[in-house]
C-alpha cells in the first residue's frame, strides 16, 4: 500500500511546520500557566513569528521548489510576501497588546493562538500550487478570523459583525469551490501549474472554463473586498474589536494578493482577455464606490473600510495592465504585476499604521473610532499628530510618501498597457479620495480639542508608531529597493 509513497521535502515548509507546532504548544502552555496579563503567551507568540522569519530567510533559495506532490511551492514571491506577513503580524500584535489587556473578555490566550492559526492559513495560501491547498489555507484563515471578530462576547456589534462575516464568507467560499470544480471538470487537474499546461495544449471546453473563471473571480473579489462583493467590509471593520479590525485590514491582503496572482497568472493566463475585463470593472466600481462612500462616514473605522475597498480596486489595475494587447498578439507586462505587489505591500504598511493610531488613542471603555475624537490632536500630542499626518498623506497619494509611489507605479503600468482612459479614471477618483484623508488632518490641526488631556502611550507604542510613520516616509523617498525585490520575485516565479 505504501510502496509508491514518496517522502516529501519538508524544508520548504519548515516555517509552516514550526508555526503549527508552536501554536499548539502555546495553546497548551496557556492552559497551565496562570498569568492574568498573558505576558508569557504574548512573548512566545512574538518569538514564534520571529522564528518563522529566520527559518524563511534560511530556507530561501533562488530556485522554485515544489513539494507535497506539487501542492506547495516555495519561490521568491512566497519568501517576500511571508517575510512581510511575519513582520506585519508581529507589529499588529504589538499594537494590540494594550487594547487587549484593557478588555478582560478579550485578554485570553486564545486571541494569540487564533492569530497564529490565521497566520498559518495565510502562509499556506501564499505558497499554494493546488486548489485543495488554497482552500485549506483560506478556510483556516477564515475560521480563525470569524472567532476573533466574535471574541468580545459582551458587544452586540461584534457578535453581529461575526455573523455577517461568517454567512457571507461561507457564500464566497462556495462560489470559489464551485468555480474550482468547473475548472477541474474542464482541465482534469487541480494543480495550478498543471492547469496552465493543459490550457496551453488546447482542446478544452471554453464555455465551462469561462463559467468557472467567473465564479473564481467572484470568490476572490469577496476575499479582497472589492465592489460588488464589498458589503461585509464596513460592517465587519466597524463591529469588530479595533485590534481585530487592524488584523483583518492588513495581513490577509497579502495572502489574497498571492492567490489572485497564482490563480490568474500562474494557472489561467490563457484566459487573460476574460479576466482582464472583469478586473477592470471591479477596479473602477471599487474606486468609485469606495471613495465616494468614505466621504460620508463619521466613524474612522468605516472610513478606512471604504478606503480599503478603493485601495484594493487600485491594486487590481496592475493586474488589468499585466497583459499588453498589440493587434493579434498579446505580450506579458511584468511591471503591471510587480506594481500591484508593491502596492499591496505599501497598503499593508499604511493600514497597520492607521489602525495602530486608533488603538493608541483608545483606552478602557473608549474606542476612539469617531472622527470627532481626533479634533485638536496636535495640541494634545504633536508627535502622534505628525505620524498620523504622514499616514493620511501617504494613503491619499501625496508626494513623497510610499502611497504616492505605489499609485504612480500602478498608473505607469496602466499607461504602458495603452489603457489611458483607465489611468485618467484612477487619478480622478484618487483626487476625490484625498478629501476624506485631508479631513482627518484638518481635524487634528485646525479644530479645537474636545478635551485637553494629553495623549500618552507606553514606550513600546511610541517607538512602534514612530517606526511605522518613518517607514512610510523613507520608503517613499527610496522606493527602488522594494520595487527591485518585487520585480526579481515575479521574474523568478513567472518569467517575463
C-alpha positions in Angstrom: 0.0 0.0 0.0 2.8 2.4 0.8 5.3 1.1 -1.8 4.8 4.2 -4.0 4.8 6.7 -1.1 7.5 9.4 -1.6 8.6 11.3 1.5 8.0 15.0 0.7 10.8 17.6 1.1 9.8 19.3 4.4 12.5 22.0 4.2 10.5 24.5 2.0 7.6 24.2 4.5 9.8 24.5 7.6 8.2 27.8 8.7 4.7 26.4 8.4 5.5 23.3 10.4 7.3 25.3 13.1 4.3 27.7 13.4 1.8 24.8 13.6 3.8 23.1 16.3 4.3 26.3 18.3 0.7 27.3 18.1 -0.4 24.0 19.6 2.4 24.3 22.2 1.3 27.9 23.2 -2.3 26.7 23.5 -1.3 24.0 26.0 1.2 26.3 27.9 -1.5 29.0 28.3 -3.8 26.4 29.9 -1.2 25.6 32.6 0.4 29.0 33.3 -1.8 31.3 35.3 -1.0 34.8 34.2 -3.8 37.4 34.0 -1.7 39.6 31.8 -0.8 36.8 29.3 2.7 38.1 29.2 4.3 34.6 28.5 1.7 33.8 25.8 2.4 37.1 24.1 6.2 36.7 24.3 6.0 33.1 22.9 3.8 34.3 20.1 6.2 37.0 19.1 9.2 34.6 19.4 7.3 32.1 17.2 6.8 34.7 14.5 10.5 35.8 14.7 11.5 32.1 14.4 9.4 31.8 11.3 11.1 34.9 9.8 14.6 33.4 10.5 13.5 30.0 9.0 12.1 31.7 5.9 15.3 33.5 5.3 17.4 30.4 6.0 15.4 28.2 3.6 15.1 30.8 0.8 16.9 29.9 -2.4 17.0 31.3 -6.0 15.2 28.2 -7.2 11.5 27.5 -7.5 10.9 24.4 -5.3 7.8 22.2 -5.3 6.9 19.7 -2.6 4.0 17.7 -1.2 3.2 16.3 -4.7 3.5 19.7 -6.3 0.8 21.1 -3.9 3.2 23.5 -2.2 5.6 25.9 -3.9 8.5 27.9 -2.4 9.7 30.7 -4.6 10.9 34.3 -4.1 7.3 35.7 -4.2 6.4 33.3 -1.4 9.5 34.3 0.5 9.0 38.1 0.1 5.3 38.0 1.0 5.8 35.7 4.0 8.6 37.9 5.4 6.3 40.9 5.2 3.5 38.8 6.7 5.5 37.8 9.8 6.6 41.4 10.3 3.1 42.7 9.9 1.5 40.2 12.3 4.3 41.0 14.9 3.6 44.7 14.6 -0.2 44.1 14.7 0.1 42.1 17.9 2.4 44.8 19.5 -0.2 47.5 18.6 -3.0 45.3 20.0 -1.3 44.4 23.3 -2.6 47.4 25.4 -6.0 47.3 23.8 -6.5 43.6 24.6 -5.2 43.9 28.2 -7.7 46.7 28.9 -10.6 44.4 27.9 -10.8 41.4 30.2 -13.1 39.5 27.9 -10.5 39.5 25.1 -7.4 39.1 27.2 -7.2 35.4 26.7 -4.5 33.1 25.3 -6.9 32.1 22.5 -6.6 35.5 21.0 -2.9 34.9 20.3 -3.4 31.3 19.2 -6.1 32.3 16.8 -3.8 35.0 15.4 -1.1 32.3 14.8 -3.5 29.9 13.1 -4.8 32.7 10.9 -1.1 33.4 10.0 -0.6 29.7 9.2 -3.6 29.8 6.9 -2.1 32.9 5.1 1.3 31.2 4.7 -0.4 28.1 3.1 -2.4 30.4 0.8 0.8 32.2 -0.3 2.6 29.0 -1.2 -0.4 27.2 -2.7 0.1 25.5 -6.1 -3.1 23.4 -5.9 -6.8 24.1 -5.5 -7.0 22.0 -2.3 -4.1 23.8 -0.7 -5.7 27.2 -1.5 -8.9 26.1 0.1 -7.3 24.6 3.2 -5.3 27.8 3.8 -8.4 30.0 3.1 -10.6 28.2 5.5 -8.0 28.1 8.2 -7.7 31.9 7.9 -11.4 32.5 7.6 -12.5 30.3 10.6 -9.8 31.9 12.8 -11.0 35.4 11.8 -14.6 34.6 12.5 -13.7 33.6 16.0 -11.5 36.7 16.6 -14.3 39.0 15.4 -16.7 37.4 17.9 -14.2 37.4 20.8 -15.8 40.4 22.6 -18.9 38.5 23.6 -20.2 41.4 25.6 -20.5 43.5 22.4 -23.7 43.2 20.3 -22.0 44.8 17.3 -19.1 42.4 17.5 -21.4 39.4 17.5 -23.5 40.8 14.6 -20.3 41.5 12.6 -19.1 37.9 13.2 -22.4 36.5 12.0 -22.4 38.7 8.8 -18.8 37.8 8.1 -19.5 34.1 8.7 -22.6 33.9 6.4 -21.1 36.0 3.6 -17.7 34.2 3.9 -19.4 30.8 3.6 -21.2 32.1 0.5 -17.9 33.3 -1.0 -16.2 30.0 -0.3 -19.0 28.2 -2.0 -18.6 30.4 -5.1 -14.8 29.7 -5.1 -15.3 26.0 -4.7 -17.9 25.8 -7.5 -15.5 27.7 -9.8 -12.7 25.4 -8.9 -14.8 22.3 -9.6 -15.7 23.7 -13.1 -12.1 24.4 -13.9 -11.2 20.8 -12.7 -14.0 19.4 -14.9 -12.7 21.2 -17.9 -9.0 20.5 -17.4 -8.9 17.3 -15.4 -6.3 18.7 -12.9 -6.4 20.6 -9.6 -2.7 21.6 -9.8 -2.3 25.3 -10.8 0.8 24.9 -12.9 -0.8 21.8 -14.5 -3.9 23.8 -15.5 -1.6 26.3 -17.3 0.0 23.4 -19.3 -3.4 21.8 -20.0 -4.8 25.1 -21.3 -1.7 25.7 -23.5 -2.3 22.3 -25.2 -5.9 23.3 -26.2 -8.9 21.2 -26.8 -10.6 22.4 -23.5 -14.3 23.4 -23.4 -14.1 27.2 -23.3 -17.6 27.7 -22.1 -17.1 25.7 -19.0 -13.8 27.4 -18.4 -15.2 30.9 -18.6 -18.1 30.0 -16.2 -15.6 28.5 -13.7 -13.5 31.7 -14.1 -16.5 33.9 -13.3 -17.1 32.0 -10.0 -13.4 32.1 -9.1 -13.1 35.8 -9.7 -16.3 36.4 -7.6 -14.8 34.4 -4.7 -11.5 36.2 -4.9 -13.3 39.5 -5.2 -15.0 38.8 -1.9 -11.7 38.0 -0.1 -10.2 41.2 -1.5 -13.3 43.2 -0.5 -13.9 44.8 -3.9 -17.3 46.0 -5.3 -19.9 44.4 -5.6 -18.6 41.9 -3.1 -17.7 44.5 -0.5 -20.8 44.6 1.7 -19.1 42.8 4.6 -16.1 45.2 4.8 -17.7 48.3 6.5 -19.8 46.3 8.9 -17.0 43.9 10.0 -14.4 46.7 10.3 -16.9 48.8 12.4 -18.3 46.0 14.5 -15.1 44.0 15.3 -12.9 45.0 18.2 -10.3 47.5 16.8 -7.4 45.2 17.4 -9.1 42.5 15.2 -10.0 45.2 12.6 -6.3 46.0 12.4 -5.5 42.3 11.8 -8.2 41.9 9.2 -7.3 45.2 7.5 -3.6 44.4 7.0 -2.1 40.9 6.8 -4.8 39.0 4.9 -4.4 41.4 2.0 -1.0 39.8 1.3 -2.5 36.3 1.1 -5.4 37.4 -1.0 -3.0 39.1 -3.5 -0.9 35.9 -3.6 -3.9 33.6 -4.6 -5.1 36.1 -7.2 -1.6 36.1 -8.7 -1.2 32.3 -8.6 -4.7 31.5 -9.9 -5.0 34.2 -12.7 -1.3 34.5 -13.8 0.0 31.1 -12.7 -3.0 29.0 -13.9 -5.4 30.9 -16.0 -3.2 33.3 -18.0 -4.6 31.9 -21.3 -8.0 33.3 -20.3 -6.5 36.8 -19.8 -9.0 38.5 -22.1 -11.9 37.3 -20.0 -10.5 38.0 -16.5 -8.9 41.3 -17.6 -12.3 42.7 -18.4 -13.8 41.5 -15.2 -10.9 43.0 -13.1 -11.3 46.4 -14.9 -15.0 46.5 -14.0 -14.3 45.5 -10.4 -11.4 48.1 -10.1 -13.5 51.0 -11.5 -16.5 50.2 -9.3 -14.4 49.8 -6.2 -12.5 53.1 -6.7 -15.8 54.9 -7.3 -18.0 53.5 -4.5 -15.1 53.2 -2.0 -14.0 56.8 -2.3 -17.5 58.3 -2.6 -18.9 56.3 0.3 -15.9 57.1 2.5 -16.7 60.9 2.3 -20.0 60.4 4.1 -18.5 58.5 7.1 -18.2 59.9 10.6 -16.6 56.8 12.0 -12.9 56.5 11.2 -13.0 52.7 11.1 -15.8 52.7 8.5 -13.9 55.5 6.6 -10.8 53.3 6.5 -13.0 50.3 5.5 -14.3 52.1 2.4 -10.8 53.4 1.8 -9.6 49.7 1.8 -12.2 48.9 -0.9 -10.8 51.8 -3.1 -7.2 50.7 -2.5 -7.9 47.1 -3.5 -9.6 48.4 -6.6 -6.5 50.4 -7.4 -4.3 47.4 -6.8 -6.4 45.4 -9.4 -5.5 48.0 -12.0 -2.0 46.5 -12.0 -3.4 43.1 -12.8 -5.5 44.6 -15.6 -2.4 46.1 -17.1 -0.4 42.8 -16.8 -1.1 41.9 -20.5 -0.5 44.3 -23.4 -2.6 43.6 -26.5 -0.9 44.6 -29.7 -3.0 43.7 -32.7 -3.5 39.9 -32.7 -0.5 39.4 -30.3 -0.5 39.7 -26.5 2.6 40.5 -24.5 3.2 40.0 -20.8 3.8 43.2 -18.9 5.6 42.1 -15.7 5.7 45.7 -14.4 1.9 45.5 -14.0 2.1 42.6 -11.6 5.1 44.0 -9.7 3.5 47.4 -9.3 0.4 45.6 -7.8 2.7 43.7 -5.4 4.4 46.9 -4.4 1.0 48.5 -3.9 -0.3 45.8 -1.6 2.9 45.9 0.5 2.6 49.7 0.8 -1.1 49.5 1.7 -0.5 46.9 4.4 2.2 49.2 5.9 -0.1 52.2 5.8 -3.2 50.3 7.1 -1.2 48.9 10.0 -0.1 52.4 11.0 -3.6 54.0 10.6 -5.4 51.4 12.7 -2.4 51.4 15.1 -3.1 55.1 15.8 -6.7 54.3 16.6 -5.5 51.7 19.1 -3.1 54.2 20.6 -5.9 56.7 21.1 -8.2 54.1 22.5 -8.4 53.2 26.2 -10.5 51.1 28.6 -14.2 51.9 27.8 -13.3 54.3 25.0 -12.8 53.1 21.3 -11.6 56.5 19.7 -13.3 55.4 16.5 -15.1 58.6 15.6 -13.6 61.4 13.6 -14.5 63.9 16.3 -12.1 62.1 18.7 -9.2 63.4 16.6 -10.0 67.1 16.9 -7.1 69.1 18.2 -4.7 66.0 18.4 -1.8 68.3 17.5 -2.4 70.2 20.8 -2.7 67.1 22.8 0.4 65.3 21.3 2.1 67.0 18.3 4.3 63.9 17.6 1.4 61.5 17.3 -0.4 64.1 15.1 2.6 64.2 12.9 2.7 60.5 12.5 -1.0 60.4 11.7 -0.5 63.2 9.2 2.2 61.2 7.3 0.0 58.1 7.2 -3.0 60.1 5.9 -0.9 61.9 3.3 0.6 58.5 2.2 -2.9 57.0 1.8 -4.0 60.0 -0.2 -1.1 59.5 -2.5 0.6 62.9 -1.7 4.4 63.1 -2.6 6.8 62.0 -1.2 5.4 59.1 0.7 5.2 55.4 -0.2 1.5 55.7 -1.1 2.3 58.2 -3.8 5.0 56.0 -5.4 2.7 52.9 -5.2 -0.1 54.8 -7.1 2.4 56.2 -9.5 3.9 52.8 -10.3 0.4 51.3 -11.0 -0.5 54.3 -13.2 2.7 53.8 -15.1 1.9 50.2 -15.8 -1.7 51.1 -16.9 -0.4 53.8 -19.3 2.2 51.3 -20.7 -0.6 48.9 -21.4 -2.3 51.6 -23.5 -5.3 52.0 -21.2 -5.1 55.8 -20.9 -8.7 56.2 -20.0 -8.3 53.8 -17.1 -5.4 55.9 -15.7 -7.5 59.1 -16.0 -10.4 57.5 -14.1 -8.0 56.3 -11.4 -6.4 59.7 -11.0 -9.9 61.3 -10.8 -11.0 59.0 -8.0 -7.7 59.4 -6.2 -8.3 63.2 -6.1 -11.8 62.6 -4.7 -10.4 60.2 -2.1 -7.8 62.8 -0.9 -10.7 64.8 0.6 -11.5 62.4 3.4 -7.9 61.8 4.3 -7.2 65.6 4.4 -10.3 66.0 6.6 -8.6 64.0 9.3 -5.5 66.3 9.0 -7.8 69.3 9.2 -9.5 68.0 12.4 -6.1 67.3 14.1 -4.5 70.7 13.3 -7.3 73.2 12.9 -10.1 72.2 15.2 -10.1 72.8 18.9 -9.8 69.6 21.0 -12.9 68.2 22.7 -10.7 67.6 25.8 -7.3 69.0 26.8 -5.9 65.8 28.3 -2.5 65.0 26.7 -2.4 61.7 24.8 0.2 59.4 26.3 1.4 56.0 25.4 3.9 53.4 26.6 7.5 53.5 25.2 6.8 50.4 23.0 3.8 52.1 21.3 5.7 55.3 20.9 8.6 53.5 19.2 6.3 51.4 17.0 4.1 54.3 15.8 7.3 56.3 15.1 8.9 53.4 13.2 5.7 52.9 11.2 5.4 56.5 10.2 9.1 56.9 9.3 8.9 53.7 7.2 6.1 55.2 5.2 8.2 58.3 4.6 11.6 56.6 4.0 10.2 54.0 1.6 8.5 56.9 -0.3 11.9 58.6 -0.7 13.8 55.3 -1.6 11.2 53.0 -3.1 13.5 51.5 -5.7 14.9 48.8 -3.3 11.5 47.3 -2.5 10.4 47.6 -6.1 13.6 45.8 -7.2 12.7 42.9 -4.8 9.2 42.7 -6.2 10.5 42.6 -9.8 13.1 39.9 -9.0 10.5 37.8 -7.2 8.0 38.0 -10.1 10.6 37.2 -12.8 11.9 34.2 -10.9 8.4 32.8 -10.3 6.6 33.6 -13.5 9.2 34.7 -16.0 8.9 37.8 -18.1 
